[in-house]
Amino acid sequence: MSLAGTIARRTFLIASTAIAGGVAFGVYAVKKPHPNPLLNDLAEGEAAFNPWVKITSHAIILVTPHTDLGQGARSVQAALIAEELDLEWGQFEVSAGEPAAAYYNSALGEENAPYLSTDDSFAASATRTAMAAVFKLLAPQVTGGSSTVPDSFLRLREAGATARETLKKAASRKTGVPAAELSTAAGNVVLPDGSRIPYTELAAEAAKLAPVQGAKLREPNEWRLIGKPMQRLDIVAKSTGALKYGIDLRFDGMVYAAVRTNPRQGGELLSYDAAAAEAMPGVRKVVAVKNGVAVIATSTWRAFKAVDAIECEWGPAPYPAEMRAHWDAVSNSFTEEFLDKVWRDEGDVEAALAGEILEAEYRAPYLAHQPLEPLSAIVKVSDDGVDIWVGHQVPGYAEQRVAAIAGVDVENVHLHNQYVGGSFGHRLEFENVDRAAEIAVQMKGVPVKLTYTREEDFLHDFPRQIAMSRGRGAVKDGRIEALDLSIASVSSSDSQSSRLGQTVPGPDNQIPAGAWTAPYAIPNFRVSAYKTPPLAPTSSWRSVGASTGGFFADCFLDELIHAAGADALEARIAMCKFDVPRKVLEAVGEMSNWGADLGPGRGRGVAYVESFGVPVAEVVDVSVIDDRIRVDRVFVAADVGRIVDPINFDNHVKGAVVWGLGHAINCEITYSDGMAQQTNYHAFEGMRIYNCPEIIVRGLETAEKIRGIGEPPVPPAAPALANAIFAATGKRLREMPFNKFVKFI
Amino acid sequence: MKLTVNGETRTVDAEPDTPLLWALRDDLDLTGTKYGCGIAQCGACTVHLDGQAVRSCQATVALAEGREITTIEGLGGADAPHPVQAAWIEKQVAQCGYCQSGQMMQAAWLLEINPDPSDADIDRAMAGNLCRCGTYPLIREAVKLAAAKMRGA
């Protein structure tokens, strides 16, 4: 998810100049490694082979810098290192590490080059290479954009192999046996006679050596862990209530804070009266924060009650107060003035649309993230710096912001990244960290835990972009002759970057995401993106632009296929230009036994959307029971090139389908009087267990590049459901949430 | 005030109208019980009060006083997991895991009153427990596995 995208767009501009010859980075600057942060506090006799592996006389520590948002990031990163380092599960500790340039995301740059994933032209490859280089120089440590596995797959295995070979060299020096005659197993170097030396006993010797570079990686047929079912490192703690999330931490002398800021996002606090709050039990202090007030108390509940008792006068919202005006603004931006970019233009669309055409307009609402762990952060400001305990997707940026708030050098700010109770893009933002820091500077020397109420969290969520599309198409001889799709949307990437004090010129590749990447050969095919001027502030929501663009493109395509009298799946397969997407479509057809008679009162729809380079096809089956829709089953096929952990893969695909369906069925954020009208789960329900369908998953491994699965199954869920409801009822749903138009069980 | 939690008598410094949730978390550091919504919409704070699954964000400490309170920590631990926890581990239900304490407390109560629940029974009993990660298919499987374990199958 993309603060990632924001950084990538900025990167692209520099990279484009680089290819054109305007900027020289110097090979040295790009090749030079970032300093190893583990060397900063290395004790005598401890070895840090690279930024990911540290071994002491008593412990093996693997650093897993991608934030664990619930996607199992720590486990998958550890598995990649352990694979090459020959460690068994349970033999090592895992640390989130300190934010550092060495942990820059090496996958996002390439991934966000504005070329189709299937494009291997010189321009596309050159741009990807240049973007990767600029990304390395900018060095953002980001978890997002489904990039944890692509970023880690090669370099964490290399980190493990480097440590392994260095340990063998240390053992060789200690024993006199040539390194070539040594092997490794289960955390030991194994000598030719079968005797074993634990890695921990070799740490001191290894610390004297330069890490061995260029170690050979294992062949896939030698893998012990990758591709095999594994138990996530956090699963026992999460199944016994023992895992400490950021919101659960406590420190000696800690105080508890709650905050209320203008419910009109970004609006000012005009005045407040805290007299009643200050007299309430346990209240220590009431302090001002940006656009609001905070209470510091002796417990979270006392802080919640007191902050609620403060009388506040709020200023107006810096965006239209009523929802109608938001839709009007999007609707009015399909003009030359707001054209961001024509992303695809094949054939002669205007000529092909001269005759009889089919037209349709689609809408997708604002949507909140609302992971179940509310926003929170613990900050302690002391004389020698600031400590922050929070789970964050861009920890280095969070440190910079807190440094600015506290007026200290960023070197003296330390973020301790925590396990997180879900994100879906929420923890790319900084509200909780900023507010906690503003409070903590007024409570110097005391750790302050700020917890958001669910209502405060909803009101200060930065929702998904609001978007519309207008499609025009023509069919001839049972085929689609022309498809002209225009998408208008606010730019969530621009909104995010504006909060970082940056502007990003150039087109936003998230507006047409999921639409312009369609793998189809349509004789006349155009996708245009229009950028609506800023409305309510928005952010990256699981799968970002593809969650709206994929819905628009695939549903309108489905309308055209129907108009052409063709079969929904066969037509998609017939139009498909590329092997991998075709295999995915064929797989979902086979899994679902497409074409079988479902019987009366039932319907089936298919959708295909590529996002983050991953082709995903889904078939949804629905029943109509007493005028209500029941979602019965979902079949999913996706190709990520290589599945690292099949259990986690399966769970994630299912979760992403539930996410996509649940929000499409019953969620939206609307504004009235400048405030989000949905402030808790009763008004923003998502899917519950009783409307969760059976979900059948198949992961393909034919694509050339390895990619992530956290987001890509989200975008096809909504269009597949809409297409299924059409098949069952004859009713086209062109606006989410669907429960505005049909009833669900 | 005094509360009986997981078989022990504990003292909490809280006004009588304080939700049990916050006494457990802030006073007793029993953080396995989670705050999710505060209005009984998510079930993350589910505990057992005299054996009955309740939302601890709605039960006050005054109501809980004198009753047996069981939290996820009291249900079982890593060394001796409750069959529900063992099933959750075996099926690897959790993604972010934040809702799962509440899911397991709800499931444990369900299996107390209905040792062999059907799919519809599970859906009905678990309807109030929200999972934003969408682990519902695995929750269904784990409840059935736990039921089988508890029946000794």
Interface residues (C-beta under 8 A of the other chain):
Chain A: L69 G70 Q71 G72 Q231 R232 D234 I235 V236 A237 K238 S239 T240 G241 A242 L243 K244 Y245 I247 D248 R250 Y256 P281 T298 S299 T300 W301 Q370 P371 L372 E373 P374 V420 G421 G422 F424 T451 T453 R454 I647 N648 N651 H652 K654 G655 A656 V657 V658 W659 G662 N680 Y681 H682 E685 G686 M687 R688 I689 Y690 C692 E694 I695
Chain B: D13 A14 E15 T18 P19 W22 R25 D26 D27 D29 T31 G32 T33 K34 Y35 G36 C37 G38 I39 Q41 C42 A44 T71 I72 E73 L75 G76 G77 A78 P81 Q85 W88 I89 Q92 V93 A94 Q95 C96 G97 Y98 C99 Q100 S101 M104 I122 D123 R124 M126 A127 N129 L130 C131 R132 C133 G134 T135 Y136 P137 L138 I139 R140
